[in-house]
Amino acid sequence: MPIYAYRCSECGHQGDHLQKMSDPQLTVCPKCQAPKYEKQLSAVGIALKGTASAPTASAVPHQCGPGCQH
């Protein structure tokens, strides 16, 4: 399940919430109860692990010709 960042435009309270993608968006601030709790845009964190996911020179198409040592 993704973690969504929210911020209240009324009191400035910020919080992270673990939600299913199908869950309705939260709208009421848990601190001040104002209906101004908004989902924030945030960067996605991705961790690549193992050698299979690492980019390699052989994965990049090139046109050096016969005898290429890439």
Backbone as XML, in Angstrom:
<?xml version="1.0"?>
<chain id="A" units="angstrom">
  <residue number="1" name="MET">
    <atom name="N" x="0.840" y="-1.180" z="0.000"/>
    <atom name="CA" x="0.000" y="0.000" z="0.000"/>
    <atom name="C" x="0.886" y="1.245" z="0.000"/>
  </residue>
  <residue number="2" name="PRO">
    <atom name="N" x="0.515" y="2.233" z="-0.785"/>
    <atom name="CA" x="1.300" y="3.464" z="-0.821"/>
    <atom name="C" x="1.072" y="4.343" z="0.409"/>
  </residue>
  <residue number="3" name="ILE">
    <atom name="N" x="2.064" y="5.157" z="0.695"/>
    <atom name="CA" x="1.965" y="6.145" z="1.772"/>
    <atom name="C" x="1.758" y="7.496" z="1.110"/>
  </residue>
  <residue number="4" name="TYR">
    <atom name="N" x="0.691" y="8.182" z="1.504"/>
    <atom name="CA" x="0.376" y="9.484" z="0.945"/>
    <atom name="C" x="0.650" y="10.578" z="1.961"/>
  </residue>
  <residue number="5" name="ALA">
    <atom name="N" x="1.217" y="11.687" z="1.482"/>
    <atom name="CA" x="1.476" y="12.850" z="2.330"/>
    <atom name="C" x="0.289" y="13.803" z="2.186"/>
  </residue>
  <residue number="6" name="TYR">
    <atom name="N" x="-0.193" y="14.307" z="3.328"/>
    <atom name="CA" x="-1.294" y="15.263" z="3.345"/>
    <atom name="C" x="-0.854" y="16.507" z="4.100"/>
  </residue>
  <residue number="7" name="ARG">
    <atom name="N" x="-1.485" y="17.626" z="3.773"/>
    <atom name="CA" x="-1.224" y="18.888" z="4.473"/>
    <atom name="C" x="-2.531" y="19.665" z="4.566"/>
  </residue>
  <residue number="8" name="CYS">
    <atom name="N" x="-2.756" y="20.259" z="5.732"/>
    <atom name="CA" x="-3.948" y="21.073" z="5.954"/>
    <atom name="C" x="-3.633" y="22.510" z="5.554"/>
  </residue>
  <residue number="9" name="SER">
    <atom name="N" x="-4.423" y="23.068" z="4.656"/>
    <atom name="CA" x="-4.197" y="24.449" z="4.231"/>
    <atom name="C" x="-4.745" y="25.447" z="5.249"/>
  </residue>
  <residue number="10" name="GLU">
    <atom name="N" x="-5.454" y="24.971" z="6.256"/>
    <atom name="CA" x="-5.989" y="25.838" z="7.309"/>
    <atom name="C" x="-4.974" y="26.027" z="8.445"/>
  </residue>
  <residue number="11" name="CYS">
    <atom name="N" x="-4.472" y="24.931" z="9.030"/>
    <atom name="CA" x="-3.580" y="25.031" z="10.200"/>
    <atom name="C" x="-2.136" y="24.635" z="9.896"/>
  </residue>
  <residue number="12" name="GLY">
    <atom name="N" x="-1.870" y="24.060" z="8.705"/>
    <atom name="CA" x="-0.512" y="23.680" z="8.332"/>
    <atom name="C" x="-0.088" y="22.299" z="8.793"/>
  </residue>
  <residue number="13" name="HIS">
    <atom name="N" x="-0.977" y="21.570" z="9.463"/>
    <atom name="CA" x="-0.646" y="20.214" z="9.929"/>
    <atom name="C" x="-0.290" y="19.333" z="8.737"/>
  </residue>
  <residue number="14" name="GLN">
    <atom name="N" x="0.765" y="18.512" z="8.900"/>
    <atom name="CA" x="1.178" y="17.580" z="7.859"/>
    <atom name="C" x="1.173" y="16.177" z="8.419"/>
  </residue>
  <residue number="15" name="GLY">
    <atom name="N" x="0.793" y="15.224" z="7.582"/>
    <atom name="CA" x="0.780" y="13.838" z="8.018"/>
    <atom name="C" x="0.939" y="12.881" z="6.852"/>
  </residue>
  <residue number="16" name="ASP">
    <atom name="N" x="1.488" y="11.708" z="7.145"/>
    <atom name="CA" x="1.622" y="10.633" z="6.163"/>
    <atom name="C" x="0.613" y="9.556" z="6.517"/>
  </residue>
  <residue number="17" name="HIS">
    <atom name="N" x="-0.084" y="9.038" z="5.501"/>
    <atom name="CA" x="-1.130" y="8.049" z="5.738"/>
    <atom name="C" x="-0.966" y="6.864" z="4.791"/>
  </residue>
  <residue number="18" name="LEU">
    <atom name="N" x="-0.985" y="5.665" z="5.348"/>
    <atom name="CA" x="-0.930" y="4.424" z="4.590"/>
    <atom name="C" x="-2.339" y="4.122" z="4.114"/>
  </residue>
  <residue number="19" name="GLN">
    <atom name="N" x="-2.533" y="4.135" z="2.788"/>
    <atom name="CA" x="-3.867" y="3.924" z="2.228"/>
    <atom name="C" x="-3.796" y="3.028" z="1.001"/>
  </residue>
  <residue number="20" name="LYS">
    <atom name="N" x="-4.875" y="2.306" z="0.774"/>
    <atom name="CA" x="-5.019" y="1.578" z="-0.480"/>
    <atom name="C" x="-5.292" y="2.602" z="-1.571"/>
  </residue>
  <residue number="21" name="MET">
    <atom name="N" x="-4.954" y="2.257" z="-2.798"/>
    <atom name="CA" x="-5.220" y="3.166" z="-3.906"/>
    <atom name="C" x="-6.721" y="3.360" z="-4.098"/>
  </residue>
  <residue number="22" name="SER">
    <atom name="N" x="-7.515" y="2.394" z="-3.684"/>
    <atom name="CA" x="-8.965" y="2.481" z="-3.838"/>
    <atom name="C" x="-9.647" y="3.218" z="-2.680"/>
  </residue>
  <residue number="23" name="ASP">
    <atom name="N" x="-8.893" y="3.531" z="-1.605"/>
    <atom name="CA" x="-9.471" y="4.265" z="-0.475"/>
    <atom name="C" x="-9.813" y="5.693" z="-0.896"/>
  </residue>
  <residue number="24" name="PRO">
    <atom name="N" x="-10.881" y="6.254" z="-0.325"/>
    <atom name="CA" x="-11.197" y="7.647" z="-0.638"/>
    <atom name="C" x="-10.144" y="8.590" z="-0.066"/>
  </residue>
  <residue number="25" name="GLN">
    <atom name="N" x="-9.948" y="9.707" z="-0.732"/>
    <atom name="CA" x="-8.982" y="10.700" z="-0.274"/>
    <atom name="C" x="-9.462" y="11.306" z="1.038"/>
  </residue>
  <residue number="26" name="LEU">
    <atom name="N" x="-8.534" y="11.532" z="1.972"/>
    <atom name="CA" x="-8.879" y="12.170" z="3.233"/>
    <atom name="C" x="-9.127" y="13.656" z="2.977"/>
  </residue>
  <residue number="27" name="THR">
    <atom name="N" x="-10.086" y="14.241" z="3.671"/>
    <atom name="CA" x="-10.392" y="15.653" z="3.461"/>
    <atom name="C" x="-10.437" y="16.457" z="4.754"/>
  </residue>
  <residue number="28" name="VAL">
    <atom name="N" x="-10.642" y="15.798" z="5.894"/>
    <atom name="CA" x="-10.761" y="16.498" z="7.173"/>
    <atom name="C" x="-9.449" y="16.386" z="7.944"/>
  </residue>
  <residue number="29" name="CYS">
    <atom name="N" x="-8.918" y="17.529" z="8.361"/>
    <atom name="CA" x="-7.663" y="17.566" z="9.113"/>
    <atom name="C" x="-7.866" y="16.922" z="10.484"/>
  </residue>
  <residue number="30" name="PRO">
    <atom name="N" x="-6.988" y="15.970" z="10.859"/>
    <atom name="CA" x="-7.126" y="15.319" z="12.156"/>
    <atom name="C" x="-6.770" y="16.242" z="13.331"/>
  </residue>
  <residue number="31" name="LYS">
    <atom name="N" x="-6.099" y="17.348" z="13.072"/>
    <atom name="CA" x="-5.708" y="18.274" z="14.143"/>
    <atom name="C" x="-6.768" y="19.342" z="14.407"/>
  </residue>
  <residue number="32" name="CYS">
    <atom name="N" x="-7.193" y="20.061" z="13.344"/>
    <atom name="CA" x="-8.130" y="21.176" z="13.536"/>
    <atom name="C" x="-9.546" y="20.888" z="13.049"/>
  </residue>
  <residue number="33" name="GLN">
    <atom name="N" x="-9.737" y="19.720" z="12.422"/>
    <atom name="CA" x="-11.036" y="19.279" z="11.906"/>
    <atom name="C" x="-11.555" y="20.107" z="10.726"/>
  </residue>
  <residue number="34" name="ALA">
    <atom name="N" x="-10.720" y="20.965" z="10.151"/>
    <atom name="CA" x="-11.124" y="21.743" z="8.969"/>
    <atom name="C" x="-11.169" y="20.817" z="7.754"/>
  </residue>
  <residue number="35" name="PRO">
    <atom name="N" x="-12.109" y="21.056" z="6.856"/>
    <atom name="CA" x="-12.208" y="20.221" z="5.651"/>
    <atom name="C" x="-11.223" y="20.658" z="4.562"/>
  </residue>
  <residue number="36" name="LYS">
    <atom name="N" x="-9.984" y="20.912" z="4.961"/>
    <atom name="CA" x="-8.980" y="21.415" z="4.020"/>
    <atom name="C" x="-7.704" y="20.569" z="4.040"/>
  </residue>
  <residue number="37" name="TYR">
    <atom name="N" x="-7.854" y="19.288" z="4.276"/>
    <atom name="CA" x="-6.726" y="18.345" z="4.300"/>
    <atom name="C" x="-6.528" y="17.862" z="2.878"/>
  </residue>
  <residue number="38" name="GLU">
    <atom name="N" x="-5.376" y="18.182" z="2.279"/>
    <atom name="CA" x="-5.158" y="17.907" z="0.865"/>
    <atom name="C" x="-3.957" y="17.002" z="0.636"/>
  </residue>
  <residue number="39" name="LYS">
    <atom name="N" x="-4.105" y="16.101" z="-0.320"/>
    <atom name="CA" x="-3.012" y="15.195" z="-0.692"/>
    <atom name="C" x="-1.937" y="15.999" z="-1.404"/>
  </residue>
  <residue number="40" name="GLN">
    <atom name="N" x="-0.679" y="15.759" z="-1.036"/>
    <atom name="CA" x="0.456" y="16.467" z="-1.615"/>
    <atom name="C" x="1.139" y="15.607" z="-2.671"/>
  </residue>
  <residue number="41" name="LEU">
    <atom name="N" x="1.745" y="16.266" z="-3.638"/>
    <atom name="CA" x="2.566" y="15.556" z="-4.612"/>
    <atom name="C" x="3.908" y="15.285" z="-3.960"/>
  </residue>
  <residue number="42" name="SER">
    <atom name="N" x="4.425" y="14.091" z="-4.157"/>
    <atom name="CA" x="5.723" y="13.754" z="-3.583"/>
    <atom name="C" x="6.489" y="12.857" z="-4.548"/>
  </residue>
  <residue number="43" name="ALA">
    <atom name="N" x="7.790" y="12.848" z="-4.379"/>
    <atom name="CA" x="8.636" y="12.008" z="-5.219"/>
    <atom name="C" x="8.456" y="10.547" z="-4.829"/>
  </residue>
  <residue number="44" name="VAL">
    <atom name="N" x="8.606" y="9.690" z="-5.786"/>
    <atom name="CA" x="8.494" y="8.258" z="-5.544"/>
    <atom name="C" x="9.885" y="7.721" z="-5.250"/>
  </residue>
  <residue number="45" name="GLY">
    <atom name="N" x="10.006" y="6.960" z="-4.185"/>
    <atom name="CA" x="11.287" y="6.345" z="-3.850"/>
    <atom name="C" x="11.342" y="4.931" z="-4.387"/>
  </residue>
  <residue number="46" name="ILE">
    <atom name="N" x="12.346" y="4.651" z="-5.188"/>
    <atom name="CA" x="12.499" y="3.315" z="-5.762"/>
    <atom name="C" x="13.905" y="2.819" z="-5.436"/>
  </residue>
  <residue number="47" name="ALA">
    <atom name="N" x="13.992" y="1.634" z="-4.913"/>
    <atom name="CA" x="15.289" y="1.026" z="-4.623"/>
    <atom name="C" x="15.492" y="-0.172" z="-5.534"/>
  </residue>
  <residue number="48" name="LEU">
    <atom name="N" x="16.524" y="-0.115" z="-6.352"/>
    <atom name="CA" x="16.849" y="-1.233" z="-7.227"/>
    <atom name="C" x="17.839" y="-2.119" z="-6.491"/>
  </residue>
  <residue number="49" name="LYS">
    <atom name="N" x="17.556" y="-3.406" z="-6.483"/>
    <atom name="CA" x="18.426" y="-4.343" z="-5.773"/>
    <atom name="C" x="18.811" y="-5.483" z="-6.699"/>
  </residue>
  <residue number="50" name="GLY">
    <atom name="N" x="20.004" y="-5.975" z="-6.518"/>
    <atom name="CA" x="20.450" y="-7.112" z="-7.315"/>
    <atom name="C" x="21.046" y="-6.684" z="-8.639"/>
  </residue>
  <residue number="51" name="THR">
    <atom name="N" x="21.695" y="-7.609" z="-9.300"/>
    <atom name="CA" x="22.352" y="-7.281" z="-10.561"/>
    <atom name="C" x="21.399" y="-7.301" z="-11.743"/>
  </residue>
  <residue number="52" name="ALA">
    <atom name="N" x="20.281" y="-7.981" z="-11.633"/>
    <atom name="CA" x="19.354" y="-8.069" z="-12.764"/>
    <atom name="C" x="18.704" y="-6.732" z="-13.061"/>
  </residue>
  <residue number="53" name="SER">
    <atom name="N" x="18.564" y="-5.871" z="-12.059"/>
    <atom name="CA" x="17.897" y="-4.598" z="-12.279"/>
    <atom name="C" x="18.868" y="-3.475" z="-12.623"/>
  </residue>
  <residue number="54" name="ALA">
    <atom name="N" x="20.174" y="-3.726" z="-12.544"/>
    <atom name="CA" x="21.156" y="-2.684" z="-12.839"/>
    <atom name="C" x="21.298" y="-2.526" z="-14.348"/>
  </residue>
  <residue number="55" name="PRO">
    <atom name="N" x="21.309" y="-1.279" z="-14.813"/>
    <atom name="CA" x="21.492" y="-1.084" z="-16.260"/>
    <atom name="C" x="22.892" y="-1.507" z="-16.682"/>
  </residue>
  <residue number="56" name="THR">
    <atom name="N" x="22.988" y="-2.091" z="-17.857"/>
    <atom name="CA" x="24.279" y="-2.528" z="-18.374"/>
    <atom name="C" x="24.469" y="-1.977" z="-19.779"/>
  </residue>
  <residue number="57" name="ALA">
    <atom name="N" x="25.698" y="-1.981" z="-20.237"/>
    <atom name="CA" x="25.992" y="-1.503" z="-21.589"/>
    <atom name="C" x="25.311" y="-2.376" z="-22.626"/>
  </residue>
  <residue number="58" name="SER">
    <atom name="N" x="25.139" y="-3.660" z="-22.326"/>
    <atom name="CA" x="24.504" y="-4.551" z="-23.299"/>
    <atom name="C" x="23.012" y="-4.263" z="-23.432"/>
  </residue>
  <residue number="59" name="ALA">
    <atom name="N" x="22.433" y="-3.568" z="-22.456"/>
    <atom name="CA" x="21.011" y="-3.238" z="-22.529"/>
    <atom name="C" x="20.780" y="-2.018" z="-23.412"/>
  </residue>
  <residue number="60" name="VAL">
    <atom name="N" x="21.845" y="-1.277" z="-23.699"/>
    <atom name="CA" x="21.727" y="-0.074" z="-24.517"/>
    <atom name="C" x="22.107" y="-0.429" z="-25.947"/>
  </residue>
  <residue number="61" name="PRO">
    <atom name="N" x="21.186" y="-0.238" z="-26.891"/>
    <atom name="CA" x="21.517" y="-0.584" z="-28.273"/>
    <atom name="C" x="22.592" y="0.361" z="-28.830"/>
  </residue>
  <residue number="62" name="HIS">
    <atom name="N" x="23.533" y="-0.196" z="-29.562"/>
    <atom name="CA" x="24.582" y="0.606" z="-30.186"/>
    <atom name="C" x="24.889" y="0.040" z="-31.568"/>
  </residue>
  <residue number="63" name="GLN">
    <atom name="N" x="25.601" y="0.798" z="-32.351"/>
    <atom name="CA" x="25.888" y="0.371" z="-33.718"/>
    <atom name="C" x="27.358" y="0.578" z="-34.031"/>
  </residue>
  <residue number="64" name="CYS">
    <atom name="N" x="28.188" y="-0.052" z="-33.230"/>
    <atom name="CA" x="29.644" y="0.087" z="-33.419"/>
    <atom name="C" x="30.146" y="-0.794" z="-34.553"/>
  </residue>
  <residue number="65" name="GLY">
    <atom name="N" x="29.526" y="-1.894" z="-34.787"/>
    <atom name="CA" x="29.972" y="-2.785" z="-35.849"/>
    <atom name="C" x="30.649" y="-4.026" z="-35.321"/>
  </residue>
  <residue number="66" name="PRO">
    <atom name="N" x="31.163" y="-4.884" z="-36.217"/>
    <atom name="CA" x="31.830" y="-6.121" z="-35.817"/>
    <atom name="C" x="33.065" y="-5.849" z="-34.949"/>
  </residue>
  <residue number="67" name="GLY">
    <atom name="N" x="33.300" y="-6.693" z="-33.950"/>
    <atom name="CA" x="34.446" y="-6.574" z="-33.086"/>
    <atom name="C" x="34.254" y="-5.566" z="-31.947"/>
  </residue>
  <residue number="68" name="CYS">
    <atom name="N" x="33.076" y="-5.041" z="-31.800"/>
    <atom name="CA" x="32.801" y="-4.067" z="-30.734"/>
    <atom name="C" x="33.013" y="-4.731" z="-29.365"/>
  </residue>
  <residue number="69" name="GLN">
    <atom name="N" x="33.656" y="-4.051" z="-28.446"/>
    <atom name="CA" x="33.954" y="-4.589" z="-27.128"/>
    <atom name="C" x="33.077" y="-3.981" z="-26.021"/>
  </residue>
  <residue number="70" name="HIS">
    <atom name="N" x="31.921" y="-3.451" z="-26.362"/>
    <atom name="CA" x="31.023" y="-2.864" z="-25.348"/>
    <atom name="C" x="30.541" y="-3.911" z="-24.390"/>
  </residue>
</chain>
